[in-house]
Amino acid sequence: MTNRNRFPSREIVAQVRKLYPAGCRVELVHLDDDPHSDLLPGDLGTVSTVDDTGTIFVNWDRGSTLGMVYGVDKVRKL
């Protein structure tokens, strides 16, 4: 599998950016990396940016700045 196939298409990234603009509030639904983070489902944060791979970077109210990986982690827009 090439790197091109591992990441969402430009169209999907554009959709993610539209759905989660900088400044919007989100709630954590699922974090695949939870053993390495103290974030819990229900935690709230503010989106700072979405990168070219569709990762949603969030400034979590707990102080973390962990990004949510497209297709792996789940957040809900408030």
N, CA, C and O atoms as a Tripos MOL2 file, in Angstrom:
@<TRIPOS>MOLECULE
protein
  312   311    78     0     0
PROTEIN
NO_CHARGES

@<TRIPOS>ATOM
      1 N           0.8450   -1.1770    0.0000 N.3       1 MET1
      2 CA          0.0000    0.0000    0.0000 C.3       1 MET1
      3 C           0.8930    1.2430    0.0000 C.2       1 MET1
      4 O           1.8290    1.3330    0.7950 O.2       1 MET1
      5 N           0.6170    2.1720   -0.8600 N.am      2 THR2
      6 CA          1.4020    3.4030   -0.9120 C.3       2 THR2
      7 C           0.8520    4.4070    0.0820 C.2       2 THR2
      8 O          -0.2740    4.2710    0.5590 O.2       2 THR2
      9 N           1.6580    5.4210    0.3920 N.am      3 ASN3
     10 CA          1.1970    6.4780    1.2910 C.3       3 ASN3
     11 C          -0.0650    7.1380    0.7640 C.2       3 ASN3
     12 O          -0.9330    7.5390    1.5390 O.2       3 ASN3
     13 N          -0.1660    7.2490   -0.5460 N.am      4 ARG4
     14 CA         -1.3330    7.8970   -1.1500 C.3       4 ARG4
     15 C          -2.6160    7.1920   -0.7210 C.2       4 ARG4
     16 O          -3.6430    7.8490   -0.5490 O.2       4 ARG4
     17 N          -2.5830    5.8730   -0.5440 N.am      5 ASN5
     18 CA         -3.7690    5.1090   -0.1780 C.3       5 ASN5
     19 C          -4.0360    5.0920    1.3170 C.2       5 ASN5
     20 O          -5.1150    4.6730    1.7370 O.2       5 ASN5
     21 N          -3.1140    5.5220    2.1110 N.am      6 ARG6
     22 CA         -3.2910    5.5030    3.5680 C.3       6 ARG6
     23 C          -4.0160    6.7270    4.0860 C.2       6 ARG6
     24 O          -4.5510    6.7040    5.1950 O.2       6 ARG6
     25 N          -4.0450    7.7780    3.3200 N.am      7 PHE7
     26 CA         -4.6250    9.0360    3.7610 C.3       7 PHE7
     27 C          -5.9020    9.3270    2.9930 C.2       7 PHE7
     28 O          -6.0690    8.8670    1.8640 O.2       7 PHE7
     29 N          -6.8090   10.0930    3.6020 N.am      8 PRO8
     30 CA         -8.0410   10.4430    2.8960 C.3       8 PRO8
     31 C          -7.7480   11.3310    1.6870 C.2       8 PRO8
     32 O          -6.7230   12.0100    1.6330 O.2       8 PRO8
     33 N          -8.6510   11.3140    0.7350 N.am      9 SER9
     34 CA         -8.5100   12.1310   -0.4730 C.3       9 SER9
     35 C          -8.5910   13.6190   -0.1210 C.2       9 SER9
     36 O          -9.0130   13.9970    0.9720 O.2       9 SER9
     37 N          -8.1840   14.4310   -1.0590 N.am     10 ARG10
     38 CA         -8.2780   15.8920   -0.8550 C.3      10 ARG10
     39 C          -9.7220   16.3170   -0.6250 C.2      10 ARG10
     40 O          -9.9970   17.2320    0.1520 O.2      10 ARG10
     41 N         -10.6380   15.6420   -1.3090 N.am     11 GLU11
     42 CA        -12.0580   15.9710   -1.1650 C.3      11 GLU11
     43 C         -12.5440   15.6820    0.2510 C.2      11 GLU11
     44 O         -13.2840   16.4750    0.8340 O.2      11 GLU11
     45 N         -12.1280   14.5510    0.7990 N.am     12 ILE12
     46 CA        -12.5250   14.2100    2.1710 C.3      12 ILE12
     47 C         -11.9090   15.1850    3.1580 C.2      12 ILE12
     48 O         -12.5810   15.6270    4.0900 O.2      12 ILE12
     49 N         -10.6400   15.5260    2.9690 N.am     13 VAL13
     50 CA         -9.9860   16.4990    3.8590 C.3      13 VAL13
     51 C         -10.7350   17.8300    3.8060 C.2      13 VAL13
     52 O         -10.9290   18.4730    4.8380 O.2      13 VAL13
     53 N         -11.1510   18.2430    2.6230 N.am     14 ALA14
     54 CA        -11.9160   19.4970    2.4850 C.3      14 ALA14
     55 C         -13.2330   19.4030    3.2530 C.2      14 ALA14
     56 O         -13.6520   20.3760    3.8800 O.2      14 ALA14
     57 N         -13.8870   18.2460    3.2090 N.am     15 GLN15
     58 CA        -15.1310   18.0530    3.9580 C.3      15 GLN15
     59 C         -14.8910   18.1110    5.4560 C.2      15 GLN15
     60 O         -15.6670   18.7170    6.1940 O.2      15 GLN15
     61 N         -13.8030   17.4750    5.9050 N.am     16 VAL16
     62 CA        -13.4750   17.4940    7.3380 C.3      16 VAL16
     63 C         -13.1960   18.9260    7.7870 C.2      16 VAL16
     64 O         -13.6420   19.3440    8.8560 O.2      16 VAL16
     65 N         -12.4530   19.6830    6.9640 N.am     17 ARG17
     66 CA        -12.1560   21.0850    7.3110 C.3      17 ARG17
     67 C         -13.4310   21.9210    7.3780 C.2      17 ARG17
     68 O         -13.5550   22.8070    8.2230 O.2      17 ARG17
     69 N         -14.3710   21.6370    6.4880 N.am     18 LYS18
     70 CA        -15.6270   22.3870    6.4920 C.3      18 LYS18
     71 C         -16.4600   22.0380    7.7240 C.2      18 LYS18
     72 O         -17.0690   22.9160    8.3350 O.2      18 LYS18
     73 N         -16.4830   20.7530    8.0850 N.am     19 LEU19
     74 CA        -17.2660   20.3030    9.2340 C.3      19 LEU19
     75 C         -16.6550   20.7400   10.5610 C.2      19 LEU19
     76 O         -17.3770   21.0300   11.5150 O.2      19 LEU19
     77 N         -15.3140   20.7870   10.6220 N.am     20 TYR20
     78 CA        -14.6090   21.1250   11.8630 C.3      20 TYR20
     79 C         -13.7060   22.3410   11.6710 C.2      20 TYR20
     80 O         -12.4830   22.2090   11.7070 O.2      20 TYR20
     81 N         -14.2910   23.5260   11.4670 N.am     21 PRO21
     82 CA        -13.4640   24.7250   11.2910 C.3      21 PRO21
     83 C         -12.7650   25.1190   12.5920 C.2      21 PRO21
     84 O         -13.2260   24.7890   13.6840 O.2      21 PRO21
     85 N         -11.6660   25.8180   12.4570 N.am     22 ALA22
     86 CA        -10.9560   26.3210   13.6340 C.3      22 ALA22
     87 C         -11.9280   27.1050   14.5100 C.2      22 ALA22
     88 O         -12.7100   27.9240   14.0270 O.2      22 ALA22
     89 N         -11.8570   26.8320   15.8010 N.am     23 GLY23
     90 CA        -12.7050   27.5300   16.7590 C.3      23 GLY23
     91 C         -13.9560   26.7750   17.1620 C.2      23 GLY23
     92 O         -14.5830   27.1140   18.1660 O.2      23 GLY23
     93 N         -14.3350   25.7420   16.3860 N.am     24 CYS24
     94 CA        -15.5460   25.0070   16.7740 C.3      24 CYS24
     95 C         -15.2390   24.1030   17.9630 C.2      24 CYS24
     96 O         -14.0970   23.6930   18.1740 O.2      24 CYS24
     97 N         -16.2670   23.8040   18.7230 N.am     25 ARG25
     98 CA        -16.1420   22.9650   19.9140 C.3      25 ARG25
     99 C         -16.4920   21.5300   19.5640 C.2      25 ARG25
    100 O         -17.4000   21.2760   18.7730 O.2      25 ARG25
    101 N         -15.7640   20.5940   20.1610 N.am     26 VAL26
    102 CA        -15.9900   19.1710   19.9340 C.3      26 VAL26
    103 C         -15.9920   18.4190   21.2490 C.2      26 VAL26
    104 O         -15.4810   18.8890   22.2660 O.2      26 VAL26
    105 N         -16.5870   17.2300   21.1950 N.am     27 GLU27
    106 CA        -16.5870   16.3080   22.3230 C.3      27 GLU27
    107 C         -15.9180   15.0240   21.8690 C.2      27 GLU27
    108 O         -16.1980   14.5290   20.7770 O.2      27 GLU27
    109 N         -15.0430   14.4840   22.6920 N.am     28 LEU28
    110 CA        -14.3810   13.2260   22.3780 C.3      28 LEU28
    111 C         -15.3700   12.0740   22.5120 C.2      28 LEU28
    112 O         -16.0410   11.9260   23.5340 O.2      28 LEU28
    113 N         -15.4460   11.2550   21.4530 N.am     29 VAL29
    114 CA        -16.2920   10.0660   21.4630 C.3      29 VAL29
    115 C         -15.4300    8.8320   21.6690 C.2      29 VAL29
    116 O         -15.7370    7.9840   22.5070 O.2      29 VAL29
    117 N         -14.3460    8.7320   20.8990 N.am     30 HIS30
    118 CA        -13.4560    7.5610   20.9780 C.3      30 HIS30
    119 C         -12.0350    7.9800   20.6450 C.2      30 HIS30
    120 O         -11.8050    8.7300   19.6960 O.2      30 HIS30
    121 N         -11.0890    7.4950   21.4260 N.am     31 LEU31
    122 CA         -9.6730    7.7510   21.1890 C.3      31 LEU31
    123 C          -8.9560    6.4180   21.1380 C.2      31 LEU31
    124 O          -8.9390    5.6870   22.1280 O.2      31 LEU31
    125 N          -8.3620    6.0890   19.9960 N.am     32 ASP32
    126 CA         -7.6750    4.8100   19.8400 C.3      32 ASP32
    127 C          -6.3990    4.7340   20.6710 C.2      32 ASP32
    128 O          -5.9350    3.6400   20.9930 O.2      32 ASP32
    129 N          -5.8240    5.8920   21.0220 N.am     33 ASP33
    130 CA         -4.5460    5.9630   21.7410 C.3      33 ASP33
    131 C          -4.7670    6.1460   23.2360 C.2      33 ASP33
    132 O          -3.8740    6.6400   23.9250 O.2      33 ASP33
    133 N          -5.9340    5.7610   23.7590 N.am     34 ASP34
    134 CA         -6.2660    6.0970   25.1410 C.3      34 ASP34
    135 C          -5.3110    5.5940   26.2150 C.2      34 ASP34
    136 O          -5.2420    6.2260   27.2700 O.2      34 ASP34
    137 N          -4.5570    4.4870   26.0240 N.am     35 PRO35
    138 CA         -3.6160    4.1280   27.0970 C.3      35 PRO35
    139 C          -2.4950    5.1550   27.2750 C.2      35 PRO35
    140 O          -1.8440    5.1910   28.3190 O.2      35 PRO35
    141 N          -2.2730    5.9830   26.2630 N.am     36 HIS36
    142 CA         -1.1790    6.9600   26.3030 C.3      36 HIS36
    143 C          -1.6810    8.3830   26.5140 C.2      36 HIS36
    144 O          -0.9210    9.3400   26.3690 O.2      36 HIS36
    145 N          -2.9450    8.5220   26.8520 N.am     37 SER37
    146 CA         -3.5350    9.8420   27.0480 C.3      37 SER37
    147 C          -4.4900    9.8000   28.2270 C.2      37 SER37
    148 O          -5.0830    8.7580   28.5090 O.2      37 SER37
    149 N          -4.6460   10.9330   28.9270 N.am     38 ASP38
    150 CA         -5.6330   10.9590   30.0030 C.3      38 ASP38
    151 C          -6.9610   11.5210   29.5270 C.2      38 ASP38
    152 O          -7.8400   11.7970   30.3440 O.2      38 ASP38
    153 N          -7.1280   11.6990   28.2040 N.am     39 LEU39
    154 CA         -8.4150   12.1370   27.6840 C.3      39 LEU39
    155 C          -9.4240   10.9950   27.8060 C.2      39 LEU39
    156 O          -9.0860    9.8220   27.6480 O.2      39 LEU39
    157 N         -10.6670   11.3710   28.0920 N.am     40 LEU40
    158 CA        -11.7380   10.4040   28.2610 C.3      40 LEU40
    159 C         -12.9190   10.7640   27.3750 C.2      40 LEU40
    160 O         -13.1250   11.9410   27.0780 O.2      40 LEU40
    161 N         -13.6960    9.7800   26.9470 N.am     41 PRO41
    162 CA        -14.9170   10.1070   26.2120 C.3      41 PRO41
    163 C         -15.7320   11.1270   27.0010 C.2      41 PRO41
    164 O         -15.9000   11.0100   28.2150 O.2      41 PRO41
    165 N         -16.2300   12.1240   26.2860 N.am     42 GLY42
    166 CA        -16.9740   13.2010   26.9290 C.3      42 GLY42
    167 C         -16.1450   14.4530   27.1490 C.2      42 GLY42
    168 O         -16.7020   15.5240   27.3900 O.2      42 GLY42
    169 N         -14.8070   14.3400   27.0690 N.am     43 ASP43
    170 CA        -13.9610   15.5290   27.2160 C.3      43 ASP43
    171 C         -14.2410   16.5000   26.0730 C.2      43 ASP43
    172 O         -14.5580   16.0950   24.9550 O.2      43 ASP43
    173 N         -14.1160   17.7870   26.3790 N.am     44 LEU44
    174 CA        -14.4110   18.8450   25.4180 C.3      44 LEU44
    175 C         -13.1480   19.5860   25.0180 C.2      44 LEU44
    176 O         -12.1720   19.6400   25.7670 O.2      44 LEU44
    177 N         -13.1870   20.1600   23.8110 N.am     45 GLY45
    178 CA        -12.0580   20.9360   23.3360 C.3      45 GLY45
    179 C         -12.4530   21.8280   22.1730 C.2      45 GLY45
    180 O         -13.5930   21.8110   21.7070 O.2      45 GLY45
    181 N         -11.4810   22.6090   21.7150 N.am     46 THR46
    182 CA        -11.6790   23.5520   20.6250 C.3      46 THR46
    183 C         -10.7320   23.2010   19.4890 C.2      46 THR46
    184 O          -9.5300   23.0420   19.7010 O.2      46 THR46
    185 N         -11.2740   23.0800   18.2860 N.am     47 VAL47
    186 CA        -10.4590   22.7450   17.1200 C.3      47 VAL47
    187 C          -9.5220   23.8980   16.7990 C.2      47 VAL47
    188 O          -9.9370   25.0550   16.7520 O.2      47 VAL47
    189 N          -8.2450   23.5680   16.5780 N.am     48 SER48
    190 CA         -7.2870   24.5930   16.1690 C.3      48 SER48
    191 C          -7.0490   24.5470   14.6630 C.2      48 SER48
    192 O          -6.9280   25.5920   14.0250 O.2      48 SER48
    193 N          -6.9820   23.3420   14.0880 N.am     49 THR49
    194 CA         -6.7600   23.2100   12.6490 C.3      49 THR49
    195 C          -7.0320   21.7730   12.2160 C.2      49 THR49
    196 O          -7.1250   20.8680   13.0440 O.2      49 THR49
    197 N          -7.1570   21.5820   10.9160 N.am     50 VAL50
    198 CA         -7.2070   20.2510   10.3100 C.3      50 VAL50
    199 C          -6.0670   20.2100    9.3040 C.2      50 VAL50
    200 O          -5.9810   21.0680    8.4250 O.2      50 VAL50
    201 N          -5.1850   19.2080    9.4290 N.am     51 ASP51
    202 CA         -4.0330   19.1600    8.5210 C.3      51 ASP51
    203 C          -4.3660   18.4340    7.2230 C.2      51 ASP51
    204 O          -5.5060   18.0210    7.0100 O.2      51 ASP51
    205 N          -3.3720   18.2820    6.3620 N.am     52 ASP52
    206 CA         -3.5740   17.6990    5.0340 C.3      52 ASP52
    207 C          -3.8850   16.2100    5.0530 C.2      52 ASP52
    208 O          -4.2250   15.6440    4.0140 O.2      52 ASP52
    209 N          -3.7770   15.5610    6.2120 N.am     53 THR53
    210 CA         -4.1380   14.1470    6.3210 C.3      53 THR53
    211 C          -5.5200   13.9800    6.9610 C.2      53 THR53
    212 O          -5.9630   12.8550    7.1930 O.2      53 THR53
    213 N          -6.1980   15.0880    7.2450 N.am     54 GLY54
    214 CA         -7.5140   15.0400    7.8610 C.3      54 GLY54
    215 C          -7.4800   14.9370    9.3700 C.2      54 GLY54
    216 O          -8.5270   14.7890   10.0000 O.2      54 GLY54
    217 N          -6.2900   15.0130    9.9690 N.am     55 THR55
    218 CA         -6.1850   14.9860   11.4290 C.3      55 THR55
    219 C          -6.7400   16.2920   11.9850 C.2      55 THR55
    220 O          -6.3520   17.3800   11.5580 O.2      55 THR55
    221 N          -7.6510   16.1660   12.9410 N.am     56 ILE56
    222 CA         -8.2680   17.3270   13.5850 C.3      56 ILE56
    223 C          -7.4830   17.6190   14.8610 C.2      56 ILE56
    224 O          -7.5070   16.8340   15.8090 O.2      56 ILE56
    225 N          -6.7930   18.7460   14.8730 N.am     57 PHE57
    226 CA         -6.0290   19.1210   16.0670 C.3      57 PHE57
    227 C          -6.9280   19.9150   16.9970 C.2      57 PHE57
    228 O          -7.5800   20.8800   16.5990 O.2      57 PHE57
    229 N          -6.9400   19.4760   18.2490 N.am     58 VAL58
    230 CA         -7.8600   20.0280   19.2380 C.3      58 VAL58
    231 C          -7.0730   20.5070   20.4520 C.2      58 VAL58
    232 O          -6.1800   19.8150   20.9410 O.2      58 VAL58
    233 N          -7.4150   21.6880   20.9250 N.am     59 ASN59
    234 CA         -6.9160   22.1790   22.2150 C.3      59 ASN59
    235 C          -7.9390   21.7230   23.2490 C.2      59 ASN59
    236 O          -8.9770   22.3530   23.4510 O.2      59 ASN59
    237 N          -7.6080   20.6020   23.9000 N.am     60 TRP60
    238 CA         -8.5300   20.0120   24.8560 C.3      60 TRP60
    239 C          -8.5740   20.8320   26.1350 C.2      60 TRP60
    240 O          -7.5590   21.3830   26.5610 O.2      60 TRP60
    241 N          -9.7430   20.9120   26.7450 N.am     61 ASP61
    242 CA         -9.9180   21.6800   27.9770 C.3      61 ASP61
    243 C          -9.0340   21.1450   29.1010 C.2      61 ASP61
    244 O          -8.7240   21.8840   30.0360 O.2      61 ASP61
    245 N          -8.6230   19.8850   29.0340 N.am     62 ARG62
    246 CA         -7.7280   19.2890   30.0460 C.3      62 ARG62
    247 C          -6.2830   19.7440   29.8760 C.2      62 ARG62
    248 O          -5.4410   19.4490   30.7240 O.2      62 ARG62
    249 N          -5.9810   20.4700   28.7760 N.am     63 GLY63
    250 CA         -4.6260   20.9650   28.5690 C.3      63 GLY63
    251 C          -3.8570   20.2640   27.4630 C.2      63 GLY63
    252 O          -2.7920   20.7330   27.0610 O.2      63 GLY63
    253 N          -4.3750   19.1530   26.9670 N.am     64 SER64
    254 CA         -3.7250   18.4060   25.8930 C.3      64 SER64
    255 C          -3.9910   19.0780   24.5430 C.2      64 SER64
    256 O          -4.9800   19.7940   24.3830 O.2      64 SER64
    257 N          -3.1080   18.8420   23.5830 N.am     65 THR65
    258 CA         -3.3110   19.3380   22.2150 C.3      65 THR65
    259 C          -3.2910   18.1770   21.2270 C.2      65 THR65
    260 O          -2.8620   18.3380   20.0850 O.2      65 THR65
    261 N          -3.7450   17.0310   21.6570 N.am     66 LEU66
    262 CA         -3.7120   15.8210   20.8480 C.3      66 LEU66
    263 C          -4.6230   15.9410   19.6300 C.2      66 LEU66
    264 O          -5.7440   16.4400   19.7240 O.2      66 LEU66
    265 N          -4.1170   15.4710   18.4730 N.am     67 GLY67
    266 CA         -4.8970   15.4570   17.2440 C.3      67 GLY67
    267 C          -5.7010   14.1760   17.1100 C.2      67 GLY67
    268 O          -5.2800   13.1120   17.5630 O.2      67 GLY67
    269 N          -6.8580   14.2900   16.4860 N.am     68 MET68
    270 CA         -7.7440   13.1580   16.2400 C.3      68 MET68
    271 C          -7.5260   12.6720   14.8100 C.2      68 MET68
    272 O          -7.7770   13.4070   13.8550 O.2      68 MET68
    273 N          -7.0590   11.4370   14.6670 N.am     69 VAL69
    274 CA         -6.6900   10.8800   13.3670 C.3      69 VAL69
    275 C          -7.9450   10.4670   12.5980 C.2      69 VAL69
    276 O          -8.8020    9.7550   13.1200 O.2      69 VAL69
    277 N          -8.0360   10.9290   11.3440 N.am     70 TYR70
    278 CA         -9.1760   10.6160   10.4960 C.3      70 TYR70
    279 C          -9.3310    9.0970   10.3470 C.2      70 TYR70
    280 O          -8.3640    8.3970   10.0470 O.2      70 TYR70
    281 N         -10.5460    8.5980   10.5560 N.am     71 GLY71
    282 CA        -10.8220    7.1830   10.3920 C.3      71 GLY71
    283 C         -10.4230    6.3040   11.5610 C.2      71 GLY71
    284 O         -10.6580    5.0960   11.5400 O.2      71 GLY71
    285 N          -9.8160    6.9030   12.5890 N.am     72 VAL72
    286 CA         -9.3470    6.1230   13.7470 C.3      72 VAL72
    287 C         -10.0340    6.6380   15.0240 C.2      72 VAL72
    288 O         -10.7070    5.8850   15.7280 O.2      72 VAL72
    289 N          -9.8510    7.9140   15.3000 N.am     73 ASP73
    290 CA        -10.4340    8.5400   16.4850 C.3      73 ASP73
    291 C         -11.7530    9.2080   16.0970 C.2      73 ASP73
    292 O         -11.9890    9.4920   14.9230 O.2      73 ASP73
    293 N         -12.6070    9.4560   17.0880 N.am     74 LYS74
    294 CA        -13.9030   10.0590   16.7880 C.3      74 LYS74
    295 C         -14.2100   11.1970   17.7430 C.2      74 LYS74
    296 O         -14.0550   11.0800   18.9590 O.2      74 LYS74
    297 N         -14.6580   12.3200   17.1470 N.am     75 VAL75
    298 CA        -15.1490   13.4540   17.9040 C.3      75 VAL75
    299 C         -16.5280   13.8150   17.3580 C.2      75 VAL75
    300 O         -16.8960   13.4380   16.2460 O.2      75 VAL75
    301 N         -17.2750   14.5520   18.1660 N.am     76 ARG76
    302 CA        -18.5860   15.0260   17.7700 C.3      76 ARG76
    303 C         -18.5980   16.5380   17.8970 C.2      76 ARG76
    304 O         -18.2180   17.0900   18.9290 O.2      76 ARG76
    305 N         -19.0370   17.2000   16.8370 N.am     77 LYS77
    306 CA        -19.1300   18.6690   16.8610 C.3      77 LYS77
    307 C         -20.2830   19.0800   17.7530 C.2      77 LYS77
    308 O         -21.3710   18.5090   17.6820 O.2      77 LYS77
    309 N         -20.0380   20.0720   18.5910 N.am     78 LEU78
    310 CA        -21.0930   20.5570   19.4900 C.3      78 LEU78
    311 C         -21.8420   21.7090   18.8590 C.2      78 LEU78
    312 O         -22.7660   22.2500   19.4640 O.2      78 LEU78
@<TRIPOS>BOND
     1     1     2 1
     2     2     3 1
     3     3     4 2
     4     3     5 am
     5     5     6 1
     6     6     7 1
     7     7     8 2
     8     7     9 am
     9     9    10 1
    10    10    11 1
    11    11    12 2
    12    11    13 am
    13    13    14 1
    14    14    15 1
    15    15    16 2
    16    15    17 am
    17    17    18 1
    18    18    19 1
    19    19    20 2
    20    19    21 am
    21    21    22 1
    22    22    23 1
    23    23    24 2
    24    23    25 am
    25    25    26 1
    26    26    27 1
    27    27    28 2
    28    27    29 am
    29    29    30 1
    30    30    31 1
    31    31    32 2
    32    31    33 am
    33    33    34 1
    34    34    35 1
    35    35    36 2
    36    35    37 am
    37    37    38 1
    38    38    39 1
    39    39    40 2
    40    39    41 am
    41    41    42 1
    42    42    43 1
    43    43    44 2
    44    43    45 am
    45    45    46 1
    46    46    47 1
    47    47    48 2
    48    47    49 am
    49    49    50 1
    50    50    51 1
    51    51    52 2
    52    51    53 am
    53    53    54 1
    54    54    55 1
    55    55    56 2
    56    55    57 am
    57    57    58 1
    58    58    59 1
    59    59    60 2
    60    59    61 am
    61    61    62 1
    62    62    63 1
    63    63    64 2
    64    63    65 am
    65    65    66 1
    66    66    67 1
    67    67    68 2
    68    67    69 am
    69    69    70 1
    70    70    71 1
    71    71    72 2
    72    71    73 am
    73    73    74 1
    74    74    75 1
    75    75    76 2
    76    75    77 am
    77    77    78 1
    78    78    79 1
    79    79    80 2
    80    79    81 am
    81    81    82 1
    82    82    83 1
    83    83    84 2
    84    83    85 am
    85    85    86 1
    86    86    87 1
    87    87    88 2
    88    87    89 am
    89    89    90 1
    90    90    91 1
    91    91    92 2
    92    91    93 am
    93    93    94 1
    94    94    95 1
    95    95    96 2
    96    95    97 am
    97    97    98 1
    98    98    99 1
    99    99   100 2
   100    99   101 am
   101   101   102 1
   102   102   103 1
   103   103   104 2
   104   103   105 am
   105   105   106 1
   106   106   107 1
   107   107   108 2
   108   107   109 am
   109   109   110 1
   110   110   111 1
   111   111   112 2
   112   111   113 am
   113   113   114 1
   114   114   115 1
   115   115   116 2
   116   115   117 am
   117   117   118 1
   118   118   119 1
   119   119   120 2
   120   119   121 am
   121   121   122 1
   122   122   123 1
   123   123   124 2
   124   123   125 am
   125   125   126 1
   126   126   127 1
   127   127   128 2
   128   127   129 am
   129   129   130 1
   130   130   131 1
   131   131   132 2
   132   131   133 am
   133   133   134 1
   134   134   135 1
   135   135   136 2
   136   135   137 am
   137   137   138 1
   138   138   139 1
   139   139   140 2
   140   139   141 am
   141   141   142 1
   142   142   143 1
   143   143   144 2
   144   143   145 am
   145   145   146 1
   146   146   147 1
   147   147   148 2
   148   147   149 am
   149   149   150 1
   150   150   151 1
   151   151   152 2
   152   151   153 am
   153   153   154 1
   154   154   155 1
   155   155   156 2
   156   155   157 am
   157   157   158 1
   158   158   159 1
   159   159   160 2
   160   159   161 am
   161   161   162 1
   162   162   163 1
   163   163   164 2
   164   163   165 am
   165   165   166 1
   166   166   167 1
   167   167   168 2
   168   167   169 am
   169   169   170 1
   170   170   171 1
   171   171   172 2
   172   171   173 am
   173   173   174 1
   174   174   175 1
   175   175   176 2
   176   175   177 am
   177   177   178 1
   178   178   179 1
   179   179   180 2
   180   179   181 am
   181   181   182 1
   182   182   183 1
   183   183   184 2
   184   183   185 am
   185   185   186 1
   186   186   187 1
   187   187   188 2
   188   187   189 am
   189   189   190 1
   190   190   191 1
   191   191   192 2
   192   191   193 am
   193   193   194 1
   194   194   195 1
   195   195   196 2
   196   195   197 am
   197   197   198 1
   198   198   199 1
   199   199   200 2
   200   199   201 am
   201   201   202 1
   202   202   203 1
   203   203   204 2
   204   203   205 am
   205   205   206 1
   206   206   207 1
   207   207   208 2
   208   207   209 am
   209   209   210 1
   210   210   211 1
   211   211   212 2
   212   211   213 am
   213   213   214 1
   214   214   215 1
   215   215   216 2
   216   215   217 am
   217   217   218 1
   218   218   219 1
   219   219   220 2
   220   219   221 am
   221   221   222 1
   222   222   223 1
   223   223   224 2
   224   223   225 am
   225   225   226 1
   226   226   227 1
   227   227   228 2
   228   227   229 am
   229   229   230 1
   230   230   231 1
   231   231   232 2
   232   231   233 am
   233   233   234 1
   234   234   235 1
   235   235   236 2
   236   235   237 am
   237   237   238 1
   238   238   239 1
   239   239   240 2
   240   239   241 am
   241   241   242 1
   242   242   243 1
   243   243   244 2
   244   243   245 am
   245   245   246 1
   246   246   247 1
   247   247   248 2
   248   247   249 am
   249   249   250 1
   250   250   251 1
   251   251   252 2
   252   251   253 am
   253   253   254 1
   254   254   255 1
   255   255   256 2
   256   255   257 am
   257   257   258 1
   258   258   259 1
   259   259   260 2
   260   259   261 am
   261   261   262 1
   262   262   263 1
   263   263   264 2
   264   263   265 am
   265   265   266 1
   266   266   267 1
   267   267   268 2
   268   267   269 am
   269   269   270 1
   270   270   271 1
   271   271   272 2
   272   271   273 am
   273   273   274 1
   274   274   275 1
   275   275   276 2
   276   275   277 am
   277   277   278 1
   278   278   279 1
   279   279   280 2
   280   279   281 am
   281   281   282 1
   282   282   283 1
   283   283   284 2
   284   283   285 am
   285   285   286 1
   286   286   287 1
   287   287   288 2
   288   287   289 am
   289   289   290 1
   290   290   291 1
   291   291   292 2
   292   291   293 am
   293   293   294 1
   294   294   295 1
   295   295   296 2
   296   295   297 am
   297   297   298 1
   298   298   299 1
   299   299   300 2
   300   299   301 am
   301   301   302 1
   302   302   303 1
   303   303   304 2
   304   303   305 am
   305   305   306 1
   306   306   307 1
   307   307   308 2
   308   307   309 am
   309   309   310 1
   310   310   311 1
   311   311   312 2
@<TRIPOS>SUBSTRUCTURE
     1 MET1         2 RESIDUE 1 A MET
     2 THR2         6 RESIDUE 1 A THR
     3 ASN3        10 RESIDUE 1 A ASN
     4 ARG4        14 RESIDUE 1 A ARG
     5 ASN5        18 RESIDUE 1 A ASN
     6 ARG6        22 RESIDUE 1 A ARG
     7 PHE7        26 RESIDUE 1 A PHE
     8 PRO8        30 RESIDUE 1 A PRO
     9 SER9        34 RESIDUE 1 A SER
    10 ARG10       38 RESIDUE 1 A ARG
    11 GLU11       42 RESIDUE 1 A GLU
    12 ILE12       46 RESIDUE 1 A ILE
    13 VAL13       50 RESIDUE 1 A VAL
    14 ALA14       54 RESIDUE 1 A ALA
    15 GLN15       58 RESIDUE 1 A GLN
    16 VAL16       62 RESIDUE 1 A VAL
    17 ARG17       66 RESIDUE 1 A ARG
    18 LYS18       70 RESIDUE 1 A LYS
    19 LEU19       74 RESIDUE 1 A LEU
    20 TYR20       78 RESIDUE 1 A TYR
    21 PRO21       82 RESIDUE 1 A PRO
    22 ALA22       86 RESIDUE 1 A ALA
    23 GLY23       90 RESIDUE 1 A GLY
    24 CYS24       94 RESIDUE 1 A CYS
    25 ARG25       98 RESIDUE 1 A ARG
    26 VAL26      102 RESIDUE 1 A VAL
    27 GLU27      106 RESIDUE 1 A GLU
    28 LEU28      110 RESIDUE 1 A LEU
    29 VAL29      114 RESIDUE 1 A VAL
    30 HIS30      118 RESIDUE 1 A HIS
    31 LEU31      122 RESIDUE 1 A LEU
    32 ASP32      126 RESIDUE 1 A ASP
    33 ASP33      130 RESIDUE 1 A ASP
    34 ASP34      134 RESIDUE 1 A ASP
    35 PRO35      138 RESIDUE 1 A PRO
    36 HIS36      142 RESIDUE 1 A HIS
    37 SER37      146 RESIDUE 1 A SER
    38 ASP38      150 RESIDUE 1 A ASP
    39 LEU39      154 RESIDUE 1 A LEU
    40 LEU40      158 RESIDUE 1 A LEU
    41 PRO41      162 RESIDUE 1 A PRO
    42 GLY42      166 RESIDUE 1 A GLY
    43 ASP43      170 RESIDUE 1 A ASP
    44 LEU44      174 RESIDUE 1 A LEU
    45 GLY45      178 RESIDUE 1 A GLY
    46 THR46      182 RESIDUE 1 A THR
    47 VAL47      186 RESIDUE 1 A VAL
    48 SER48      190 RESIDUE 1 A SER
    49 THR49      194 RESIDUE 1 A THR
    50 VAL50      198 RESIDUE 1 A VAL
    51 ASP51      202 RESIDUE 1 A ASP
    52 ASP52      206 RESIDUE 1 A ASP
    53 THR53      210 RESIDUE 1 A THR
    54 GLY54      214 RESIDUE 1 A GLY
    55 THR55      218 RESIDUE 1 A THR
    56 ILE56      222 RESIDUE 1 A ILE
    57 PHE57      226 RESIDUE 1 A PHE
    58 VAL58      230 RESIDUE 1 A VAL
    59 ASN59      234 RESIDUE 1 A ASN
    60 TRP60      238 RESIDUE 1 A TRP
    61 ASP61      242 RESIDUE 1 A ASP
    62 ARG62      246 RESIDUE 1 A ARG
    63 GLY63      250 RESIDUE 1 A GLY
    64 SER64      254 RESIDUE 1 A SER
    65 THR65      258 RESIDUE 1 A THR
    66 LEU66      262 RESIDUE 1 A LEU
    67 GLY67      266 RESIDUE 1 A GLY
    68 MET68      270 RESIDUE 1 A MET
    69 VAL69      274 RESIDUE 1 A VAL
    70 TYR70      278 RESIDUE 1 A TYR
    71 GLY71      282 RESIDUE 1 A GLY
    72 VAL72      286 RESIDUE 1 A VAL
    73 ASP73      290 RESIDUE 1 A ASP
    74 LYS74      294 RESIDUE 1 A LYS
    75 VAL75      298 RESIDUE 1 A VAL
    76 ARG76      302 RESIDUE 1 A ARG
    77 LYS77      306 RESIDUE 1 A LYS
    78 LEU78      310 RESIDUE 1 A LEU
